[in-house]
Amino acid sequence: MQDSNLNSVEYVRKVLEAYRRTPGTTGQVRRADRLLAAQLQRRKVPLHVVENAFVLAAARRLLGRADGLPLTVVRSLAYFQPVIDEVLELKISADYFRYLRRKLQQLYSR
């Protein structure tokens, strides 16, 4: 299903589901998260961009740690806002995001 076929309720639900599944988050959704998801829909940010931003941020947090120290848990969708804006500007192949997804799955399937 393409983003243009999603109504605002479906779009927000999908964004929040993806946020909940993102490694390193609490998995809980607050009112502010719902409001931000609705704002992303009003801005017409494609759902795949939001999902790719979650993957990119999670990979940076979990795979790029040279010191191995644990990071605090992400408690707000707002944490991802700068990465969403970054991904909107990126000209990167979808293959790169598939690669990052596989790396994260490998990390969490151990």
Contacts in CASP RR format, 6 or more apart in sequence:
PFRMAT RR
TARGET T0000
AUTHOR 0000-0000-0000
METHOD contacts of the structure
MODEL  1
MQDSNLNSVEYVRKVLEAYRRTPGTTGQVRRADRLLAAQLQRRKVPLHVV
ENAFVLAAARRLLGRADGLPLTVVRSLAYFQPVIDEVLELKISADYFRYL
RRKLQQLYSR
3 11 0 8 1.000
3 44 0 8 1.000
3 46 0 8 1.000
3 47 0 8 1.000
3 48 0 8 1.000
6 14 0 8 1.000
6 47 0 8 1.000
8 38 0 8 1.000
8 41 0 8 1.000
8 42 0 8 1.000
11 37 0 8 1.000
11 40 0 8 1.000
11 41 0 8 1.000
11 47 0 8 1.000
12 34 0 8 1.000
12 37 0 8 1.000
12 38 0 8 1.000
12 41 0 8 1.000
14 47 0 8 1.000
15 37 0 8 1.000
15 40 0 8 1.000
15 41 0 8 1.000
15 47 0 8 1.000
15 50 0 8 1.000
15 77 0 8 1.000
16 29 0 8 1.000
16 33 0 8 1.000
16 34 0 8 1.000
16 37 0 8 1.000
16 77 0 8 1.000
18 47 0 8 1.000
18 50 0 8 1.000
18 51 0 8 1.000
18 54 0 8 1.000
19 25 0 8 1.000
19 27 0 8 1.000
19 29 0 8 1.000
19 33 0 8 1.000
19 37 0 8 1.000
19 54 0 8 1.000
19 77 0 8 1.000
19 80 0 8 1.000
20 27 0 8 1.000
20 28 0 8 1.000
20 29 0 8 1.000
21 27 0 8 1.000
22 54 0 8 1.000
22 55 0 8 1.000
22 57 0 8 1.000
22 58 0 8 1.000
22 74 0 8 1.000
23 58 0 8 1.000
23 62 0 8 1.000
23 104 0 8 1.000
23 107 0 8 1.000
23 108 0 8 1.000
24 58 0 8 1.000
24 61 0 8 1.000
24 62 0 8 1.000
24 71 0 8 1.000
24 73 0 8 1.000
24 74 0 8 1.000
25 73 0 8 1.000
25 74 0 8 1.000
25 75 0 8 1.000
26 73 0 8 1.000
26 74 0 8 1.000
26 75 0 8 1.000
28 75 0 8 1.000
29 77 0 8 1.000
30 76 0 8 1.000
32 76 0 8 1.000
32 77 0 8 1.000
32 78 0 8 1.000
33 76 0 8 1.000
33 77 0 8 1.000
33 78 0 8 1.000
36 77 0 8 1.000
36 78 0 8 1.000
36 81 0 8 1.000
37 77 0 8 1.000
40 50 0 8 1.000
40 84 0 8 1.000
45 84 0 8 1.000
45 88 0 8 1.000
48 94 0 8 1.000
49 84 0 8 1.000
49 87 0 8 1.000
49 88 0 8 1.000
50 80 0 8 1.000
50 84 0 8 1.000
52 87 0 8 1.000
52 97 0 8 1.000
53 80 0 8 1.000
53 83 0 8 1.000
53 84 0 8 1.000
53 86 0 8 1.000
53 87 0 8 1.000
54 80 0 8 1.000
54 83 0 8 1.000
55 97 0 8 1.000
55 100 0 8 1.000
55 101 0 8 1.000
55 104 0 8 1.000
56 83 0 8 1.000
56 86 0 8 1.000
56 87 0 8 1.000
56 97 0 8 1.000
56 100 0 8 1.000
57 79 0 8 1.000
57 80 0 8 1.000
57 83 0 8 1.000
58 104 0 8 1.000
59 100 0 8 1.000
59 103 0 8 1.000
59 104 0 8 1.000
61 71 0 8 1.000
61 74 0 8 1.000
62 71 0 8 1.000
62 104 0 8 1.000
62 107 0 8 1.000
63 103 0 8 1.000
63 104 0 8 1.000
63 107 0 8 1.000
65 71 0 8 1.000
74 80 0 8 1.000
END
